[in-house]
Amino acid sequence: MRQLIQKYAPVIRFIFTFLGSYLLLALLYNLYLQNFDSSSWYPDYLTHLVAIQSEDVVDALGYDSQIRSGYPEATMHLMVEGKFVARIIEGCNAASIIILFVSFMLAFSGKLRTTFFFTLAGAVIIYITNILRIALMAIGIYEYPHQAHFLHTVAFPLVIYGAVFLLWVLWIIVYSKQIKNEVSR
């Protein structure tokens, strides 16, 4: 049994580090959500910021857009050319996806500095991809309302999860080069 555990120690360490960091970060994020005073930033600061930035991107792409509070629902409503096209909810702010990405990075970490900067850059890339995803989805729904379901459930989730997957693949390539360089020394 001991040999089996030693043989699979890296896998076991990866699983426990991933799960532990994911649960810790998710718990901290849930505490943030539960204790957020939404008097200034409804429904919470991060979701509100994502809505504002998505609105700015839609405007920059030549469409008139507005966000409005979806109160009493914990949402922001995104309007394009005066037409309601999307509800931006807490799940749209990419926080849970960034938590998943960071947990993977912690579990599959290499050199501290490289891991830190790749994780930071990856989180920023995911955040920006999410803003672009929401803005382009809003425009897509405005232009092609009959494709709203496809855009929301297939095309744009593929964009955000695809970006995370590509970052993970890139990290594995970087990480394996680090390991190869250490072994060849």
Helices and strands as residue ranges (DSSP letters): H 2-7, H 9-34, H 45-60, E 65-69, E 75-80, E 83-89, G 90-93, H 95-107, H 112-143, G 145-147, H 148-150, I 151-155, H 156-184
